[in-house]
């Protein structure tokens, strides 16, 4: 359901595996550690706790708004 609600091939290419990781974090009450901006956007929209990691250029994702 998470992927069906958020996936868009150009603007939010979130994988099925990413969605499983997000739902697992949610179900266990754990924070999801990732640098994937699409996954972080999705988790932010669904209020799933995250621990944003730096990407390959050293930038760290920040929530819009």
PDBQT receptor file of N, H, CA, C and O in Angstrom, charges set to zero:
ATOM      1  N   UNK A   1       0.813  -1.194   0.000  1.00  0.00    +0.000 N 
ATOM      2  CA  UNK A   1       0.000   0.000   0.000  1.00  0.00    +0.000 C 
ATOM      3  C   UNK A   1       0.863   1.267   0.000  1.00  0.00    +0.000 C 
ATOM      4  O   UNK A   1       0.545   2.248  -0.672  1.00  0.00    +0.000 OA
ATOM      5  N   UNK A   2       1.944   1.230   0.754  1.00  0.00    +0.000 N 
ATOM      6  H   UNK A   2       2.203   0.433   1.300  1.00  0.00    +0.000 HD
ATOM      7  CA  UNK A   2       2.821   2.396   0.831  1.00  0.00    +0.000 C 
ATOM      8  C   UNK A   2       3.368   2.763  -0.539  1.00  0.00    +0.000 C 
ATOM      9  O   UNK A   2       3.367   3.935  -0.916  1.00  0.00    +0.000 OA
ATOM     10  N   UNK A   3       3.830   1.783  -1.276  1.00  0.00    +0.000 N 
ATOM     11  H   UNK A   3       3.831   0.831  -0.970  1.00  0.00    +0.000 HD
ATOM     12  CA  UNK A   3       4.377   2.042  -2.612  1.00  0.00    +0.000 C 
ATOM     13  C   UNK A   3       3.282   2.534  -3.557  1.00  0.00    +0.000 C 
ATOM     14  O   UNK A   3       3.519   3.440  -4.356  1.00  0.00    +0.000 OA
ATOM     15  N   UNK A   4       2.127   1.966  -3.477  1.00  0.00    +0.000 N 
ATOM     16  H   UNK A   4       1.935   1.231  -2.827  1.00  0.00    +0.000 HD
ATOM     17  CA  UNK A   4       1.022   2.375  -4.343  1.00  0.00    +0.000 C 
ATOM     18  C   UNK A   4       0.633   3.838  -4.082  1.00  0.00    +0.000 C 
ATOM     19  O   UNK A   4       0.231   4.546  -5.006  1.00  0.00    +0.000 OA
ATOM     20  N   UNK A   5       0.748   4.279  -2.860  1.00  0.00    +0.000 N 
ATOM     21  H   UNK A   5       1.074   3.704  -2.110  1.00  0.00    +0.000 HD
ATOM     22  CA  UNK A   5       0.379   5.645  -2.510  1.00  0.00    +0.000 C 
ATOM     23  C   UNK A   5       1.432   6.669  -2.912  1.00  0.00    +0.000 C 
ATOM     24  O   UNK A   5       1.092   7.818  -3.193  1.00  0.00    +0.000 OA
ATOM     25  N   UNK A   6       2.704   6.276  -2.947  1.00  0.00    +0.000 N 
ATOM     26  H   UNK A   6       2.980   5.343  -2.719  1.00  0.00    +0.000 HD
ATOM     27  CA  UNK A   6       3.770   7.260  -3.121  1.00  0.00    +0.000 C 
ATOM     28  C   UNK A   6       4.610   7.111  -4.386  1.00  0.00    +0.000 C 
ATOM     29  O   UNK A   6       5.251   8.076  -4.803  1.00  0.00    +0.000 OA
ATOM     30  N   UNK A   7       4.625   5.953  -4.999  1.00  0.00    +0.000 N 
ATOM     31  H   UNK A   7       4.104   5.170  -4.660  1.00  0.00    +0.000 HD
ATOM     32  CA  UNK A   7       5.506   5.732  -6.147  1.00  0.00    +0.000 C 
ATOM     33  C   UNK A   7       5.103   6.566  -7.367  1.00  0.00    +0.000 C 
ATOM     34  O   UNK A   7       3.927   6.648  -7.722  1.00  0.00    +0.000 OA
ATOM     35  N   UNK A   8       6.091   7.172  -7.988  1.00  0.00    +0.000 N 
ATOM     36  H   UNK A   8       7.046   7.105  -7.699  1.00  0.00    +0.000 HD
ATOM     37  CA  UNK A   8       5.954   7.805  -9.294  1.00  0.00    +0.000 C 
ATOM     38  C   UNK A   8       7.317   7.662  -9.966  1.00  0.00    +0.000 C 
ATOM     39  O   UNK A   8       8.335   8.034  -9.382  1.00  0.00    +0.000 OA
ATOM     40  N   UNK A   9       7.348   7.134 -11.168  1.00  0.00    +0.000 N 
ATOM     41  H   UNK A   9       6.521   6.832 -11.642  1.00  0.00    +0.000 HD
ATOM     42  CA  UNK A   9       8.621   6.780 -11.790  1.00  0.00    +0.000 C 
ATOM     43  C   UNK A   9       9.562   7.948 -12.001  1.00  0.00    +0.000 C 
ATOM     44  O   UNK A   9      10.772   7.739 -12.099  1.00  0.00    +0.000 OA
ATOM     45  N   UNK A  10       9.063   9.149 -12.074  1.00  0.00    +0.000 N 
ATOM     46  H   UNK A  10       8.081   9.319 -11.994  1.00  0.00    +0.000 HD
ATOM     47  CA  UNK A  10       9.939  10.315 -12.252  1.00  0.00    +0.000 C 
ATOM     48  C   UNK A  10      10.193  11.098 -10.972  1.00  0.00    +0.000 C 
ATOM     49  O   UNK A  10      11.301  11.591 -10.760  1.00  0.00    +0.000 OA
ATOM     50  N   UNK A  11       9.201  11.217 -10.132  1.00  0.00    +0.000 N 
ATOM     51  H   UNK A  11       8.301  10.817 -10.304  1.00  0.00    +0.000 HD
ATOM     52  CA  UNK A  11       9.344  12.085  -8.963  1.00  0.00    +0.000 C 
ATOM     53  C   UNK A  11       9.554  11.357  -7.647  1.00  0.00    +0.000 C 
ATOM     54  O   UNK A  11      10.022  11.962  -6.683  1.00  0.00    +0.000 OA
ATOM     55  N   UNK A  12       9.222  10.087  -7.581  1.00  0.00    +0.000 N 
ATOM     56  H   UNK A  12       8.841   9.595  -8.364  1.00  0.00    +0.000 HD
ATOM     57  CA  UNK A  12       9.403   9.320  -6.341  1.00  0.00    +0.000 C 
ATOM     58  C   UNK A  12       9.583   7.839  -6.665  1.00  0.00    +0.000 C 
ATOM     59  O   UNK A  12       8.673   7.029  -6.486  1.00  0.00    +0.000 OA
ATOM     60  N   UNK A  13      10.765   7.513  -7.140  1.00  0.00    +0.000 N 
ATOM     61  H   UNK A  13      11.504   8.171  -7.285  1.00  0.00    +0.000 HD
ATOM     62  CA  UNK A  13      11.064   6.139  -7.559  1.00  0.00    +0.000 C 
ATOM     63  C   UNK A  13      11.436   5.282  -6.348  1.00  0.00    +0.000 C 
ATOM     64  O   UNK A  13      12.568   4.814  -6.231  1.00  0.00    +0.000 OA
ATOM     65  N   UNK A  14      10.486   5.088  -5.467  1.00  0.00    +0.000 N 
ATOM     66  H   UNK A  14       9.566   5.469  -5.562  1.00  0.00    +0.000 HD
ATOM     67  CA  UNK A  14      10.710   4.291  -4.262  1.00  0.00    +0.000 C 
ATOM     68  C   UNK A  14      10.503   2.813  -4.593  1.00  0.00    +0.000 C 
ATOM     69  O   UNK A  14       9.503   2.438  -5.205  1.00  0.00    +0.000 OA
ATOM     70  N   UNK A  15      11.454   1.986  -4.183  1.00  0.00    +0.000 N 
ATOM     71  H   UNK A  15      12.266   2.291  -3.685  1.00  0.00    +0.000 HD
ATOM     72  CA  UNK A  15      11.391   0.565  -4.521  1.00  0.00    +0.000 C 
ATOM     73  C   UNK A  15      10.492  -0.187  -3.541  1.00  0.00    +0.000 C 
ATOM     74  O   UNK A  15      10.164   0.314  -2.466  1.00  0.00    +0.000 OA
ATOM     75  N   UNK A  16      10.110  -1.378  -3.930  1.00  0.00    +0.000 N 
ATOM     76  H   UNK A  16      10.377  -1.785  -4.803  1.00  0.00    +0.000 HD
ATOM     77  CA  UNK A  16       9.317  -2.234  -3.061  1.00  0.00    +0.000 C 
ATOM     78  C   UNK A  16      10.122  -2.582  -1.808  1.00  0.00    +0.000 C 
ATOM     79  O   UNK A  16       9.572  -2.613  -0.707  1.00  0.00    +0.000 OA
ATOM     80  N   UNK A  17      11.412  -2.843  -1.968  1.00  0.00    +0.000 N 
ATOM     81  H   UNK A  17      11.859  -2.818  -2.863  1.00  0.00    +0.000 HD
ATOM     82  CA  UNK A  17      12.276  -3.158  -0.818  1.00  0.00    +0.000 C 
ATOM     83  C   UNK A  17      12.345  -1.973   0.149  1.00  0.00    +0.000 C 
ATOM     84  O   UNK A  17      12.327  -2.164   1.365  1.00  0.00    +0.000 OA
ATOM     85  N   UNK A  18      12.423  -0.754  -0.387  1.00  0.00    +0.000 N 
ATOM     86  H   UNK A  18      12.437  -0.599  -1.375  1.00  0.00    +0.000 HD
ATOM     87  CA  UNK A  18      12.419   0.435   0.464  1.00  0.00    +0.000 C 
ATOM     88  C   UNK A  18      11.132   0.517   1.272  1.00  0.00    +0.000 C 
ATOM     89  O   UNK A  18      11.154   0.861   2.453  1.00  0.00    +0.000 OA
ATOM     90  N   UNK A  19      10.021   0.204   0.638  1.00  0.00    +0.000 N 
ATOM     91  H   UNK A  19      10.003  -0.076  -0.322  1.00  0.00    +0.000 HD
ATOM     92  CA  UNK A  19       8.729   0.237   1.323  1.00  0.00    +0.000 C 
ATOM     93  C   UNK A  19       8.657  -0.812   2.429  1.00  0.00    +0.000 C 
ATOM     94  O   UNK A  19       8.095  -0.558   3.494  1.00  0.00    +0.000 OA
ATOM     95  N   UNK A  20       9.219  -1.979   2.179  1.00  0.00    +0.000 N 
ATOM     96  H   UNK A  20       9.675  -2.186   1.313  1.00  0.00    +0.000 HD
ATOM     97  CA  UNK A  20       9.259  -3.024   3.211  1.00  0.00    +0.000 C 
ATOM     98  C   UNK A  20      10.095  -2.537   4.399  1.00  0.00    +0.000 C 
ATOM     99  O   UNK A  20       9.704  -2.730   5.551  1.00  0.00    +0.000 OA
ATOM    100  N   UNK A  21      11.229  -1.916   4.127  1.00  0.00    +0.000 N 
ATOM    101  H   UNK A  21      11.546  -1.759   3.192  1.00  0.00    +0.000 HD
ATOM    102  CA  UNK A  21      12.081  -1.385   5.196  1.00  0.00    +0.000 C 
ATOM    103  C   UNK A  21      11.336  -0.311   5.997  1.00  0.00    +0.000 C 
ATOM    104  O   UNK A  21      11.409  -0.292   7.226  1.00  0.00    +0.000 OA
ATOM    105  N   UNK A  22      10.631   0.571   5.313  1.00  0.00    +0.000 N 
ATOM    106  H   UNK A  22      10.573   0.556   4.315  1.00  0.00    +0.000 HD
ATOM    107  CA  UNK A  22       9.884   1.629   5.988  1.00  0.00    +0.000 C 
ATOM    108  C   UNK A  22       8.774   1.056   6.857  1.00  0.00    +0.000 C 
ATOM    109  O   UNK A  22       8.603   1.472   8.003  1.00  0.00    +0.000 OA
ATOM    110  N   UNK A  23       8.030   0.116   6.324  1.00  0.00    +0.000 N 
ATOM    111  H   UNK A  23       8.169  -0.222   5.394  1.00  0.00    +0.000 HD
ATOM    112  CA  UNK A  23       6.933  -0.487   7.096  1.00  0.00    +0.000 C 
ATOM    113  C   UNK A  23       7.465  -1.298   8.280  1.00  0.00    +0.000 C 
ATOM    114  O   UNK A  23       6.829  -1.341   9.333  1.00  0.00    +0.000 OA
ATOM    115  N   UNK A  24       8.610  -1.931   8.119  1.00  0.00    +0.000 N 
ATOM    116  H   UNK A  24       9.127  -1.896   7.264  1.00  0.00    +0.000 HD
ATOM    117  CA  UNK A  24       9.221  -2.681   9.220  1.00  0.00    +0.000 C 
ATOM    118  C   UNK A  24       9.648  -1.725  10.331  1.00  0.00    +0.000 C 
ATOM    119  O   UNK A  24       9.415  -1.991  11.510  1.00  0.00    +0.000 OA
ATOM    120  N   UNK A  25      10.268  -0.623   9.952  1.00  0.00    +0.000 N 
ATOM    121  H   UNK A  25      10.458  -0.407   8.995  1.00  0.00    +0.000 HD
ATOM    122  CA  UNK A  25      10.660   0.386  10.946  1.00  0.00    +0.000 C 
ATOM    123  C   UNK A  25       9.440   0.910  11.690  1.00  0.00    +0.000 C 
ATOM    124  O   UNK A  25       9.471   1.079  12.909  1.00  0.00    +0.000 OA
ATOM    125  N   UNK A  26       8.386   1.159  10.964  1.00  0.00    +0.000 N 
ATOM    126  H   UNK A  26       8.361   1.022   9.974  1.00  0.00    +0.000 HD
ATOM    127  CA  UNK A  26       7.146   1.652  11.565  1.00  0.00    +0.000 C 
ATOM    128  C   UNK A  26       6.560   0.630  12.536  1.00  0.00    +0.000 C 
ATOM    129  O   UNK A  26       6.178   0.972  13.655  1.00  0.00    +0.000 OA
ATOM    130  N   UNK A  27       6.493  -0.606  12.106  1.00  0.00    +0.000 N 
ATOM    131  H   UNK A  27       6.804  -0.884  11.197  1.00  0.00    +0.000 HD
ATOM    132  CA  UNK A  27       5.883  -1.659  12.925  1.00  0.00    +0.000 C 
ATOM    133  C   UNK A  27       6.684  -1.960  14.193  1.00  0.00    +0.000 C 
ATOM    134  O   UNK A  27       6.112  -2.337  15.216  1.00  0.00    +0.000 OA
ATOM    135  N   UNK A  28       8.000  -1.793  14.125  1.00  0.00    +0.000 N 
ATOM    136  H   UNK A  28       8.465  -1.486  13.294  1.00  0.00    +0.000 HD
ATOM    137  CA  UNK A  28       8.846  -2.097  15.283  1.00  0.00    +0.000 C 
ATOM    138  C   UNK A  28       9.155  -0.867  16.130  1.00  0.00    +0.000 C 
ATOM    139  O   UNK A  28       9.765  -0.975  17.194  1.00  0.00    +0.000 OA
ATOM    140  N   UNK A  29       8.728   0.305  15.652  1.00  0.00    +0.000 N 
ATOM    141  H   UNK A  29       8.232   0.392  14.788  1.00  0.00    +0.000 HD
ATOM    142  CA  UNK A  29       9.000   1.530  16.387  1.00  0.00    +0.000 C 
ATOM    143  C   UNK A  29      10.445   1.970  16.292  1.00  0.00    +0.000 C 
ATOM    144  O   UNK A  29      10.927   2.727  17.135  1.00  0.00    +0.000 OA
ATOM    145  N   UNK A  30      11.130   1.506  15.280  1.00  0.00    +0.000 N 
ATOM    146  H   UNK A  30      10.739   0.892  14.595  1.00  0.00    +0.000 HD
ATOM    147  CA  UNK A  30      12.539   1.840  15.078  1.00  0.00    +0.000 C 
ATOM    148  C   UNK A  30      12.671   2.981  14.084  1.00  0.00    +0.000 C 
ATOM    149  O   UNK A  30      11.760   3.244  13.300  1.00  0.00    +0.000 OA
ATOM    150  N   UNK A  31      13.810   3.656  14.123  1.00  0.00    +0.000 N 
ATOM    151  H   UNK A  31      14.551   3.442  14.761  1.00  0.00    +0.000 HD
ATOM    152  CA  UNK A  31      14.114   4.692  13.134  1.00  0.00    +0.000 C 
ATOM    153  C   UNK A  31      14.774   4.035  11.936  1.00  0.00    +0.000 C 
ATOM    154  O   UNK A  31      15.604   3.139  12.091  1.00  0.00    +0.000 OA
ATOM    155  N   UNK A  32      14.411   4.475  10.753  1.00  0.00    +0.000 N 
ATOM    156  H   UNK A  32      13.737   5.203  10.627  1.00  0.00    +0.000 HD
ATOM    157  CA  UNK A  32      14.988   3.957   9.515  1.00  0.00    +0.000 C 
ATOM    158  C   UNK A  32      16.167   4.840   9.124  1.00  0.00    +0.000 C 
ATOM    159  O   UNK A  32      15.993   6.040   8.916  1.00  0.00    +0.000 OA
ATOM    160  N   UNK A  33      17.355   4.268   9.022  1.00  0.00    +0.000 N 
ATOM    161  H   UNK A  33      17.496   3.293   9.191  1.00  0.00    +0.000 HD
ATOM    162  CA  UNK A  33      18.559   5.006   8.629  1.00  0.00    +0.000 C 
ATOM    163  C   UNK A  33      18.778   4.830   7.129  1.00  0.00    +0.000 C 
ATOM    164  O   UNK A  33      18.931   3.709   6.644  1.00  0.00    +0.000 OA
ATOM    165  N   UNK A  34      18.791   5.953   6.394  1.00  0.00    +0.000 N 
ATOM    166  H   UNK A  34      18.667   6.864   6.788  1.00  0.00    +0.000 HD
ATOM    167  CA  UNK A  34      18.977   5.909   4.948  1.00  0.00    +0.000 C 
ATOM    168  C   UNK A  34      19.433   7.270   4.439  1.00  0.00    +0.000 C 
ATOM    169  O   UNK A  34      19.265   8.289   5.109  1.00  0.00    +0.000 OA
ATOM    170  N   UNK A  35      20.011   7.268   3.245  1.00  0.00    +0.000 N 
ATOM    171  H   UNK A  35      20.148   6.440   2.700  1.00  0.00    +0.000 HD
ATOM    172  CA  UNK A  35      20.344   8.529   2.576  1.00  0.00    +0.000 C 
ATOM    173  C   UNK A  35      19.467   8.728   1.345  1.00  0.00    +0.000 C 
ATOM    174  O   UNK A  35      19.605   9.733   0.648  1.00  0.00    +0.000 OA
ATOM    175  N   UNK A  36      18.569   7.789   1.067  1.00  0.00    +0.000 N 
ATOM    176  H   UNK A  36      18.457   6.972   1.633  1.00  0.00    +0.000 HD
ATOM    177  CA  UNK A  36      17.702   7.841  -0.121  1.00  0.00    +0.000 C 
ATOM    178  C   UNK A  36      16.639   8.933   0.046  1.00  0.00    +0.000 C 
ATOM    179  O   UNK A  36      15.768   8.818   0.908  1.00  0.00    +0.000 OA
ATOM    180  N   UNK A  37      16.703   9.991  -0.772  1.00  0.00    +0.000 N 
ATOM    181  H   UNK A  37      17.411  10.085  -1.472  1.00  0.00    +0.000 HD
ATOM    182  CA  UNK A  37      15.757  11.095  -0.594  1.00  0.00    +0.000 C 
ATOM    183  C   UNK A  37      14.296  10.714  -0.848  1.00  0.00    +0.000 C 
ATOM    184  O   UNK A  37      13.400  11.250  -0.194  1.00  0.00    +0.000 OA
ATOM    185  N   UNK A  38      14.043   9.798  -1.786  1.00  0.00    +0.000 N 
ATOM    186  H   UNK A  38      14.770   9.363  -2.317  1.00  0.00    +0.000 HD
ATOM    187  CA  UNK A  38      12.662   9.383  -2.047  1.00  0.00    +0.000 C 
ATOM    188  C   UNK A  38      12.101   8.606  -0.865  1.00  0.00    +0.000 C 
ATOM    189  O   UNK A  38      10.943   8.785  -0.488  1.00  0.00    +0.000 OA
ATOM    190  N   UNK A  39      12.914   7.755  -0.290  1.00  0.00    +0.000 N 
ATOM    191  H   UNK A  39      13.855   7.609  -0.596  1.00  0.00    +0.000 HD
ATOM    192  CA  UNK A  39      12.489   6.998   0.886  1.00  0.00    +0.000 C 
ATOM    193  C   UNK A  39      12.284   7.936   2.074  1.00  0.00    +0.000 C 
ATOM    194  O   UNK A  39      11.324   7.781   2.829  1.00  0.00    +0.000 OA
ATOM    195  N   UNK A  40      13.168   8.892   2.241  1.00  0.00    +0.000 N 
ATOM    196  H   UNK A  40      13.948   9.018   1.628  1.00  0.00    +0.000 HD
ATOM    197  CA  UNK A  40      13.020   9.853   3.331  1.00  0.00    +0.000 C 
ATOM    198  C   UNK A  40      11.774  10.717   3.149  1.00  0.00    +0.000 C 
ATOM    199  O   UNK A  40      11.074  11.002   4.121  1.00  0.00    +0.000 OA
ATOM    200  N   UNK A  41      11.492  11.137   1.917  1.00  0.00    +0.000 N 
ATOM    201  H   UNK A  41      12.061  10.905   1.128  1.00  0.00    +0.000 HD
ATOM    202  CA  UNK A  41      10.262  11.903   1.650  1.00  0.00    +0.000 C 
ATOM    203  C   UNK A  41       9.021  11.090   2.002  1.00  0.00    +0.000 C 
ATOM    204  O   UNK A  41       8.084  11.597   2.619  1.00  0.00    +0.000 OA
ATOM    205  N   UNK A  42       9.031   9.824   1.602  1.00  0.00    +0.000 N 
ATOM    206  H   UNK A  42       9.792   9.412   1.102  1.00  0.00    +0.000 HD
ATOM    207  CA  UNK A  42       7.894   8.944   1.869  1.00  0.00    +0.000 C 
ATOM    208  C   UNK A  42       7.712   8.728   3.370  1.00  0.00    +0.000 C 
ATOM    209  O   UNK A  42       6.596   8.803   3.883  1.00  0.00    +0.000 OA
ATOM    210  N   UNK A  43       8.809   8.461   4.066  1.00  0.00    +0.000 N 
ATOM    211  H   UNK A  43       9.716   8.400   3.649  1.00  0.00    +0.000 HD
ATOM    212  CA  UNK A  43       8.728   8.273   5.514  1.00  0.00    +0.000 C 
ATOM    213  C   UNK A  43       8.238   9.545   6.202  1.00  0.00    +0.000 C 
ATOM    214  O   UNK A  43       7.437   9.482   7.135  1.00  0.00    +0.000 OA
ATOM    215  N   UNK A  44       8.712  10.679   5.748  1.00  0.00    +0.000 N 
ATOM    216  H   UNK A  44       9.363  10.730   4.990  1.00  0.00    +0.000 HD
ATOM    217  CA  UNK A  44       8.267  11.953   6.330  1.00  0.00    +0.000 C 
ATOM    218  C   UNK A  44       6.760  12.132   6.132  1.00  0.00    +0.000 C 
ATOM    219  O   UNK A  44       6.052  12.534   7.055  1.00  0.00    +0.000 OA
ATOM    220  N   UNK A  45       6.277  11.834   4.934  1.00  0.00    +0.000 N 
ATOM    221  H   UNK A  45       6.852  11.507   4.184  1.00  0.00    +0.000 HD
ATOM    222  CA  UNK A  45       4.845  11.963   4.640  1.00  0.00    +0.000 C 
ATOM    223  C   UNK A  45       4.008  11.014   5.491  1.00  0.00    +0.000 C 
ATOM    224  O   UNK A  45       2.880  11.341   5.861  1.00  0.00    +0.000 OA
ATOM    225  N   UNK A  46       4.553   9.842   5.800  1.00  0.00    +0.000 N 
ATOM    226  H   UNK A  46       5.469   9.576   5.499  1.00  0.00    +0.000 HD
ATOM    227  CA  UNK A  46       3.825   8.833   6.573  1.00  0.00    +0.000 C 
ATOM    228  C   UNK A  46       4.143   8.887   8.067  1.00  0.00    +0.000 C 
ATOM    229  O   UNK A  46       3.674   8.053   8.840  1.00  0.00    +0.000 OA
ATOM    230  N   UNK A  47       4.948   9.881   8.465  1.00  0.00    +0.000 N 
ATOM    231  H   UNK A  47       5.329  10.559   7.836  1.00  0.00    +0.000 HD
ATOM    232  CA  UNK A  47       5.345  10.059   9.866  1.00  0.00    +0.000 C 
ATOM    233  C   UNK A  47       6.071   8.841  10.427  1.00  0.00    +0.000 C 
ATOM    234  O   UNK A  47       5.852   8.444  11.571  1.00  0.00    +0.000 OA
ATOM    235  N   UNK A  48       6.931   8.259   9.611  1.00  0.00    +0.000 N 
ATOM    236  H   UNK A  48       7.109   8.581   8.681  1.00  0.00    +0.000 HD
ATOM    237  CA  UNK A  48       7.794   7.157  10.032  1.00  0.00    +0.000 C 
ATOM    238  C   UNK A  48       9.122   7.773  10.459  1.00  0.00    +0.000 C 
ATOM    239  O   UNK A  48       9.704   8.564   9.716  1.00  0.00    +0.000 OA
ATOM    240  N   UNK A  49       9.600   7.422  11.632  1.00  0.00    +0.000 N 
ATOM    241  H   UNK A  49       9.127   6.780  12.235  1.00  0.00    +0.000 HD
ATOM    242  CA  UNK A  49      10.829   7.989  12.170  1.00  0.00    +0.000 C 
ATOM    243  C   UNK A  49      12.026   7.582  11.316  1.00  0.00    +0.000 C 
ATOM    244  O   UNK A  49      12.167   6.418  10.940  1.00  0.00    +0.000 OA
ATOM    245  N   UNK A  50      12.884   8.555  11.017  1.00  0.00    +0.000 N 
ATOM    246  H   UNK A  50      12.769   9.500  11.323  1.00  0.00    +0.000 HD
ATOM    247  CA  UNK A  50      14.072   8.292  10.202  1.00  0.00    +0.000 C 
ATOM    248  C   UNK A  50      15.318   8.847  10.865  1.00  0.00    +0.000 C 
ATOM    249  O   UNK A  50      15.260   9.689  11.761  1.00  0.00    +0.000 OA
ATOM    250  N   UNK A  51      16.442   8.344  10.392  1.00  0.00    +0.000 N 
ATOM    251  H   UNK A  51      16.489   7.659   9.664  1.00  0.00    +0.000 HD
ATOM    252  CA  UNK A  51      17.747   8.857  10.756  1.00  0.00    +0.000 C 
ATOM    253  C   UNK A  51      18.461   9.139   9.433  1.00  0.00    +0.000 C 
ATOM    254  O   UNK A  51      19.144   8.261   8.906  1.00  0.00    +0.000 OA
ATOM    255  N   UNK A  52      18.313  10.359   8.887  1.00  0.00    +0.000 N 
ATOM    256  H   UNK A  52      17.758  11.072   9.315  1.00  0.00    +0.000 HD
ATOM    257  CA  UNK A  52      18.921  10.667   7.590  1.00  0.00    +0.000 C 
ATOM    258  C   UNK A  52      20.444  10.592   7.641  1.00  0.00    +0.000 C 
ATOM    259  O   UNK A  52      21.079  11.163   8.528  1.00  0.00    +0.000 OA
ATOM    260  N   UNK A  53      21.011   9.883   6.684  1.00  0.00    +0.000 N 
ATOM    261  H   UNK A  53      20.495   9.419   5.964  1.00  0.00    +0.000 HD
ATOM    262  CA  UNK A  53      22.457   9.735   6.569  1.00  0.00    +0.000 C 
ATOM    263  C   UNK A  53      22.979  10.618   5.438  1.00  0.00    +0.000 C 
ATOM    264  O   UNK A  53      22.216  10.962   4.535  1.00  0.00    +0.000 OA
ATOM    265  N   UNK A  54      24.250  10.991   5.465  1.00  0.00    +0.000 N 
ATOM    266  H   UNK A  54      24.869  10.711   6.198  1.00  0.00    +0.000 HD
ATOM    267  CA  UNK A  54      24.812  11.776   4.361  1.00  0.00    +0.000 C 
ATOM    268  C   UNK A  54      24.837  10.951   3.074  1.00  0.00    +0.000 C 
ATOM    269  O   UNK A  54      25.087   9.746   3.102  1.00  0.00    +0.000 OA
ATOM    270  N   UNK A  55      24.574  11.616   1.945  1.00  0.00    +0.000 N 
ATOM    271  H   UNK A  55      24.370  12.595   1.922  1.00  0.00    +0.000 HD
ATOM    272  CA  UNK A  55      24.673  10.932   0.659  1.00  0.00    +0.000 C 
ATOM    273  C   UNK A  55      26.137  10.908   0.216  1.00  0.00    +0.000 C 
ATOM    274  O   UNK A  55      27.023  11.290   0.980  1.00  0.00    +0.000 OA
ATOM    275  N   UNK A  56      26.389  10.463  -1.007  1.00  0.00    +0.000 N 
ATOM    276  H   UNK A  56      25.669  10.152  -1.627  1.00  0.00    +0.000 HD
ATOM    277  CA  UNK A  56      27.763  10.303  -1.486  1.00  0.00    +0.000 C 
ATOM    278  C   UNK A  56      28.518  11.626  -1.626  1.00  0.00    +0.000 C 
ATOM    279  O   UNK A  56      29.744  11.630  -1.738  1.00  0.00    +0.000 OA
ATOM    280  N   UNK A  57      27.797  12.740  -1.619  1.00  0.00    +0.000 N 
ATOM    281  H   UNK A  57      26.801  12.737  -1.528  1.00  0.00    +0.000 HD
ATOM    282  CA  UNK A  57      28.447  14.055  -1.690  1.00  0.00    +0.000 C 
ATOM    283  C   UNK A  57      28.530  14.723  -0.319  1.00  0.00    +0.000 C 
ATOM    284  O   UNK A  57      29.044  15.836  -0.203  1.00  0.00    +0.000 OA
ATOM    285  N   UNK A  58      28.031  14.055   0.715  1.00  0.00    +0.000 N 
ATOM    286  H   UNK A  58      27.614  13.152   0.621  1.00  0.00    +0.000 HD
ATOM    287  CA  UNK A  58      28.082  14.588   2.068  1.00  0.00    +0.000 C 
ATOM    288  C   UNK A  58      26.872  15.385   2.479  1.00  0.00    +0.000 C 
ATOM    289  O   UNK A  58      26.805  15.863   3.612  1.00  0.00    +0.000 OA
ATOM    290  N   UNK A  59      25.905  15.542   1.580  1.00  0.00    +0.000 N 
ATOM    291  H   UNK A  59      25.959  15.153   0.660  1.00  0.00    +0.000 HD
ATOM    292  CA  UNK A  59      24.681  16.282   1.891  1.00  0.00    +0.000 C 
ATOM    293  C   UNK A  59      23.726  15.407   2.688  1.00  0.00    +0.000 C 
ATOM    294  O   UNK A  59      23.608  14.207   2.436  1.00  0.00    +0.000 OA
ATOM    295  N   UNK A  60      23.048  16.018   3.651  1.00  0.00    +0.000 N 
ATOM    296  H   UNK A  60      23.145  16.993   3.855  1.00  0.00    +0.000 HD
ATOM    297  CA  UNK A  60      22.075  15.304   4.470  1.00  0.00    +0.000 C 
ATOM    298  C   UNK A  60      20.695  15.854   4.151  1.00  0.00    +0.000 C 
ATOM    299  O   UNK A  60      20.496  17.068   4.114  1.00  0.00    +0.000 OA
ATOM    300  N   UNK A  61      19.739  14.954   3.919  1.00  0.00    +0.000 N 
ATOM    301  H   UNK A  61      19.901  13.968   3.949  1.00  0.00    +0.000 HD
ATOM    302  CA  UNK A  61      18.351  15.305   3.577  1.00  0.00    +0.000 C 
ATOM    303  C   UNK A  61      17.727  16.121   4.692  1.00  0.00    +0.000 C 
ATOM    304  O   UNK A  61      17.936  15.834   5.871  1.00  0.00    +0.000 OA
ATOM    305  N   UNK A  62      16.959  17.139   4.322  1.00  0.00    +0.000 N 
ATOM    306  H   UNK A  62      16.789  17.372   3.365  1.00  0.00    +0.000 HD
ATOM    307  CA  UNK A  62      16.193  17.953   5.266  1.00  0.00    +0.000 C 
ATOM    308  C   UNK A  62      14.752  18.009   4.762  1.00  0.00    +0.000 C 
ATOM    309  O   UNK A  62      14.500  18.240   3.579  1.00  0.00    +0.000 OA
ATOM    310  N   UNK A  63      13.821  17.795   5.677  1.00  0.00    +0.000 N 
ATOM    311  H   UNK A  63      14.025  17.607   6.637  1.00  0.00    +0.000 HD
ATOM    312  CA  UNK A  63      12.390  17.806   5.320  1.00  0.00    +0.000 C 
ATOM    313  C   UNK A  63      11.969  19.175   4.822  1.00  0.00    +0.000 C 
ATOM    314  O   UNK A  63      12.373  20.199   5.374  1.00  0.00    +0.000 OA
ATOM    315  N   UNK A  64      11.150  19.188   3.770  1.00  0.00    +0.000 N 
ATOM    316  H   UNK A  64      10.822  18.356   3.322  1.00  0.00    +0.000 HD
ATOM    317  CA  UNK A  64      10.556  20.436   3.286  1.00  0.00    +0.000 C 
ATOM    318  C   UNK A  64       9.420  20.829   4.205  1.00  0.00    +0.000 C 
ATOM    319  O   UNK A  64       8.609  19.994   4.605  1.00  0.00    +0.000 OA
ATOM    320  N   UNK A  65       9.371  22.096   4.534  1.00  0.00    +0.000 N 
ATOM    321  H   UNK A  65      10.030  22.775   4.209  1.00  0.00    +0.000 HD
ATOM    322  CA  UNK A  65       8.258  22.617   5.316  1.00  0.00    +0.000 C 
ATOM    323  C   UNK A  65       8.394  22.297   6.717  1.00  0.00    +0.000 C 
ATOM    324  O   UNK A  65       7.536  22.663   7.520  1.00  0.00    +0.000 OA
TER     325      UNK A  65
